[in-house]
Amino acid sequence: MSPEDATKLILSNLAVTREDIARAKAWLLRHASGQTPNLAEQWLSDQKLKVPKEVHTDLPTSGETLVQVARAFSVRLAFYQAIWELVSAGELIPAGPPEYWPAMVDFKTSHGGSGMPPNTLGCWHPQKIERMPLPSKTSTDVDVFLQGIDSRRLHPGILEAIDQSLGCFRRGLYMPATVMLAAAAEATWIECGIAVAQKFADAKLQALMNDPLASISKKVTGIRKALEQPAGKDLLKVAGQSLPKVIDAEIWTTTLRDRRNALHWGKAKSFVADHSETGTLLMAAPLHLGTLEAVRPAADAK
């Protein structure tokens, strides 16, 4: 395999995934203090990944080795992206000037050797990073915020609503943060309710979920009542959840909805929401949304 073909194989196997970025963020918030290149090497070591000094591209196993190199490069790039996203969210401080990481690996053949062409792949990153002093209890980074929830299965619209809610909270826009969090909660309930209705072939619940004129409170009540039945309790057990957790999610949703309803002038003639109240609602969100999101795929399972 020529050096050009080896380079193409590496580039074709690059993949910076949200899962890797989210894992990198969790790791960074536990370890982030020091020189970024050193942290990157430690991160790769923890992932059991390493780029060899040279790859013998004439060997039959060279293709597999190059795919592993691509994986190591991908995870490193996810690490750098995680840093910049955490800086943007106010979770990390870039404590040094930016510097460039160039992807490098040498190829050796029976005819000689060469490396990846310069500037084929690389990324800028802060030379050094530190944690913010006295960080907020409510992380405004969506990947950190949703730790513990399999966010890969969340509907993209729900993720977008949560991201917008956190963005508003970060900027001190507490009422818009509440509104978007309520939108995410309602969507999560509805997605869960649709799955439960299909699982039990419950025509009444299906009609309720599909009724655009039915209130969200009525839909939430319908879902909770379905899960109170023996089949519903069995489903909760499969999902690793319980009826009290569903009821807690219902109470939280009601509180959130009532606060959101301050947007309606007849409900409360003020749009003021404070940091403490909004932060409390946000901090509880992963727990309650996680309950519903655990039930939904369990109901979808055949």
C-alpha positions as CSV (number, residue, x, y, z in Angstrom):
1,M,0.0,0.0,0.0
2,S,1.4,3.4,-1.0
3,P,1.7,6.3,1.5
4,E,-1.0,8.1,-0.5
5,D,-3.4,5.1,-0.2
6,A,-2.6,4.7,3.5
7,T,-3.4,8.4,4.1
8,K,-6.7,8.0,2.2
9,L,-7.6,5.0,4.2
10,I,-7.1,6.9,7.5
11,L,-9.1,9.9,6.3
12,S,-12.0,7.7,5.1
13,N,-12.3,6.1,8.5
14,L,-12.3,9.3,10.6
15,A,-15.5,9.8,12.6
16,V,-15.9,12.4,15.4
17,T,-19.1,11.3,17.1
18,R,-21.3,13.0,19.7
19,E,-20.8,9.9,22.0
20,D,-17.0,10.4,22.0
21,I,-17.4,14.2,22.5
22,A,-19.7,13.6,25.5
23,R,-17.4,11.0,27.0
24,A,-14.5,13.4,26.6
25,K,-16.4,16.2,28.4
26,A,-17.1,13.9,31.3
27,W,-13.4,13.0,31.5
28,L,-12.3,16.6,31.2
29,L,-14.5,17.8,34.0
30,R,-12.8,15.2,36.2
31,H,-9.2,15.9,35.1
32,A,-9.1,19.3,33.3
33,S,-6.2,21.2,34.7
34,G,-2.9,21.4,33.0
35,Q,-1.2,21.3,29.6
36,T,-3.7,20.2,26.9
37,P,-1.3,18.0,25.0
38,N,-0.5,16.0,28.2
39,L,-4.2,15.7,29.0
40,A,-4.9,14.5,25.4
41,E,-2.3,11.8,25.7
42,Q,-3.7,10.7,29.1
43,W,-7.2,10.7,27.6
44,L,-6.1,8.5,24.7
45,S,-4.2,6.2,27.1
46,D,-7.4,5.8,29.1
47,Q,-9.2,4.8,25.9
48,K,-6.6,2.2,25.2
49,L,-5.6,4.0,22.0
50,K,-2.2,4.8,20.7
51,V,-0.7,5.9,17.3
52,P,2.4,3.9,16.5
53,K,5.5,5.7,15.4
54,E,5.4,3.9,12.0
55,V,3.1,1.6,10.1
56,H,4.5,-1.0,7.8
57,T,2.1,-0.7,5.0
58,D,3.4,-3.8,3.1
59,L,2.2,-6.1,5.9
60,P,-1.2,-7.9,5.5
61,T,-2.4,-6.3,8.7
62,S,-1.6,-2.8,7.7
63,G,-5.2,-2.0,6.8
64,E,-6.4,-2.9,10.3
65,T,-3.6,-0.9,11.9
66,L,-4.5,2.2,9.8
67,V,-8.1,1.9,10.9
68,Q,-6.9,1.9,14.5
69,V,-4.8,5.0,13.8
70,A,-7.9,6.7,12.3
71,R,-9.8,5.8,15.5
72,A,-7.1,7.3,17.7
73,F,-7.1,10.5,15.6
74,S,-11.0,10.6,15.7
75,V,-11.0,10.3,19.5
76,R,-8.3,13.0,19.8
77,L,-10.3,15.4,17.6
78,A,-13.4,14.6,19.7
79,F,-11.3,15.6,22.8
80,Y,-10.4,19.0,21.3
81,Q,-14.0,19.6,20.2
82,A,-15.1,18.8,23.8
83,I,-12.7,21.4,25.1
84,W,-13.9,24.2,22.8
85,E,-17.6,23.3,23.6
86,L,-16.9,23.4,27.4
87,V,-15.1,26.7,27.0
88,S,-18.1,28.1,25.1
89,A,-20.4,26.8,27.9
90,G,-18.2,28.5,30.6
91,E,-17.1,25.2,32.1
92,L,-13.4,25.6,31.2
93,I,-10.9,28.4,30.9
94,P,-8.4,28.5,28.0
95,A,-5.4,29.4,30.2
96,G,-2.8,29.7,27.4
97,P,-2.4,30.7,23.8
98,P,-3.8,28.4,21.1
99,E,-1.5,25.9,19.5
100,Y,-1.9,23.4,16.6
101,W,-1.9,19.7,16.8
102,P,-0.8,18.1,13.5
103,A,-1.8,14.5,12.9
104,M,1.4,12.6,12.2
105,V,2.3,8.9,11.4
106,D,5.1,7.5,9.4
107,F,4.6,4.9,6.7
108,K,7.3,2.3,5.9
109,T,7.4,0.2,2.8
110,S,9.9,-2.1,1.1
111,H,10.8,0.9,-1.1
112,G,11.4,3.4,1.7
113,G,9.2,5.5,3.9
114,S,7.4,8.8,4.3
115,G,4.7,10.3,6.5
116,M,1.3,11.8,6.1
117,P,1.6,15.0,4.0
118,P,1.9,18.1,6.2
119,N,-1.4,19.8,7.2
120,T,-3.4,16.9,6.1
121,L,-5.2,16.8,9.4
122,G,-5.0,18.8,12.6
123,C,-6.7,21.0,15.1
124,W,-6.1,24.1,17.2
125,H,-6.6,23.9,20.9
126,P,-5.7,26.0,24.0
127,Q,-2.2,25.3,25.2
128,K,-3.5,25.0,28.7
129,I,-6.9,24.6,30.3
130,E,-8.4,25.0,33.8
131,R,-11.7,24.6,35.5
132,M,-13.8,27.6,36.3
133,P,-13.5,28.6,40.0
134,L,-16.7,27.8,41.9
135,P,-18.5,26.3,38.8
136,S,-22.3,26.5,38.7
137,K,-24.2,23.5,40.0
138,T,-26.2,23.5,36.8
139,S,-24.0,22.7,33.8
140,T,-25.1,24.5,30.7
141,D,-23.4,22.1,28.3
142,V,-26.0,19.7,26.9
143,D,-23.7,16.6,26.9
144,V,-22.7,17.1,30.6
145,F,-26.3,18.1,31.5
146,L,-27.7,14.8,30.1
147,Q,-25.1,12.5,31.6
148,G,-26.8,9.3,32.6
149,I,-29.4,9.6,29.8
150,D,-28.8,7.7,26.5
151,S,-29.1,10.9,24.6
152,R,-28.4,9.2,21.3
153,R,-32.0,7.9,21.4
154,L,-33.6,11.2,22.3
155,H,-35.5,12.8,19.5
156,P,-33.3,15.6,17.9
157,G,-36.1,18.1,18.6
158,I,-36.0,17.3,22.3
159,L,-32.2,17.7,22.3
160,E,-32.5,21.0,20.5
161,A,-35.1,22.3,23.1
162,I,-32.8,21.3,26.0
163,D,-29.8,22.9,24.3
164,Q,-31.8,26.2,23.8
165,S,-33.0,26.1,27.4
166,L,-29.4,25.8,28.7
167,G,-28.2,28.5,26.3
168,C,-30.9,30.9,27.6
169,F,-30.0,30.0,31.2
170,R,-26.3,30.7,30.6
171,R,-27.2,34.2,29.3
172,G,-29.5,34.9,32.3
173,L,-32.7,34.6,30.2
174,Y,-34.6,32.6,32.8
175,M,-38.2,32.7,31.4
176,P,-37.1,31.6,27.9
177,A,-35.0,28.8,29.6
178,T,-38.1,27.7,31.4
179,V,-40.2,27.8,28.2
180,M,-37.8,25.6,26.3
181,L,-37.4,23.2,29.1
182,A,-41.1,22.8,29.3
183,A,-41.2,22.1,25.6
184,A,-38.6,19.4,26.0
185,A,-40.5,17.9,28.9
186,E,-43.8,17.8,27.0
187,A,-42.1,16.3,23.9
188,T,-40.5,13.6,26.1
189,W,-43.8,12.7,27.7
190,I,-45.6,12.5,24.3
191,E,-42.9,10.3,22.8
192,C,-43.1,8.0,25.8
193,G,-46.9,8.0,25.7
194,I,-47.0,7.1,22.0
195,A,-44.6,4.1,22.6
196,V,-46.6,3.0,25.7
197,A,-49.9,3.2,23.7
198,Q,-48.5,1.1,20.9
199,K,-47.0,-1.4,23.3
200,F,-50.4,-2.0,25.0
201,A,-52.5,-1.5,21.8
202,D,-54.4,1.1,23.9
203,A,-56.6,2.8,21.4
204,K,-57.9,5.3,23.9
205,L,-54.3,6.4,24.9
206,Q,-53.3,6.5,21.2
207,A,-56.2,8.8,20.4
208,L,-55.3,11.0,23.3
209,M,-51.6,11.2,22.2
210,N,-52.7,12.1,18.7
211,D,-55.3,14.7,19.7
212,P,-53.8,18.2,19.0
213,L,-56.5,19.8,21.2
214,A,-55.9,17.7,24.3
215,S,-53.9,19.5,27.0
216,I,-50.5,18.2,28.0
217,S,-51.7,17.7,31.6
218,K,-54.4,15.4,30.3
219,K,-51.9,13.5,28.2
220,V,-49.5,13.1,31.2
221,T,-52.3,11.9,33.4
222,G,-53.3,9.3,30.7
223,I,-49.7,8.0,30.5
224,R,-49.4,7.7,34.2
225,K,-52.7,5.9,34.5
226,A,-51.6,3.4,31.8
227,L,-48.4,2.7,33.7
228,E,-50.4,2.2,36.9
229,Q,-52.0,-0.9,35.4
230,P,-50.4,-4.4,35.9
231,A,-48.9,-4.4,32.4
232,G,-47.6,-0.9,32.9
233,K,-45.9,-1.9,36.2
234,D,-44.3,-4.8,34.4
235,L,-43.0,-2.5,31.7
236,L,-41.6,-0.1,34.3
237,K,-39.8,-3.1,35.9
238,V,-38.2,-4.0,32.5
239,A,-37.2,-0.4,32.1
240,G,-35.6,-0.3,35.6
241,Q,-38.0,2.3,36.7
242,S,-40.9,2.5,39.2
243,L,-44.3,4.1,39.5
244,P,-43.2,6.6,42.2
245,K,-40.5,7.8,39.8
246,V,-43.2,8.4,37.1
247,I,-45.3,10.3,39.7
248,D,-42.3,12.4,40.6
249,A,-41.8,13.2,37.0
250,E,-45.5,14.2,36.7
251,I,-45.2,16.5,39.7
252,W,-42.0,18.1,38.3
253,T,-43.7,18.6,35.0
254,T,-46.7,20.2,36.6
255,T,-44.5,22.7,38.5
256,L,-42.6,23.4,35.3
257,R,-45.7,23.9,33.3
258,D,-47.2,26.3,35.9
259,R,-44.1,28.4,35.8
260,R,-44.1,28.4,32.0
261,N,-47.7,29.5,32.0
262,A,-46.6,32.9,33.4
263,L,-46.2,33.7,29.7
264,H,-50.0,33.9,29.5
265,W,-50.9,37.4,30.7
266,G,-54.1,36.2,32.4
267,K,-52.1,33.7,34.6
268,A,-49.4,36.1,35.9
269,K,-48.8,39.6,34.8
270,S,-45.1,39.3,35.0
271,F,-42.4,37.5,32.9
272,V,-39.9,37.6,35.7
273,A,-38.1,34.3,36.6
274,D,-35.1,34.1,38.8
275,H,-31.9,32.1,38.7
276,S,-32.5,29.9,41.7
277,E,-36.0,28.8,40.7
278,T,-35.0,28.1,37.0
279,G,-31.8,26.3,38.1
280,T,-33.7,24.1,40.4
281,L,-36.1,23.1,37.6
282,L,-33.1,22.4,35.3
283,M,-31.2,20.4,37.9
284,A,-34.2,18.0,38.3
285,A,-34.7,17.6,34.5
286,P,-32.1,14.8,33.8
287,L,-33.6,12.7,36.5
288,H,-37.2,13.0,35.4
289,L,-36.6,13.0,31.7
290,G,-34.3,10.0,32.2
291,T,-37.2,8.1,33.8
292,L,-39.4,8.7,30.8
293,E,-36.6,8.1,28.3
294,A,-35.9,4.7,29.9
295,V,-39.6,3.7,29.6
296,R,-39.9,4.7,25.9
297,P,-37.3,2.3,24.4
298,A,-38.5,-0.5,26.7
299,A,-41.9,0.0,25.3
300,D,-40.5,0.0,21.7
301,A,-38.6,-3.3,22.3
302,K,-40.2,-6.3,20.6
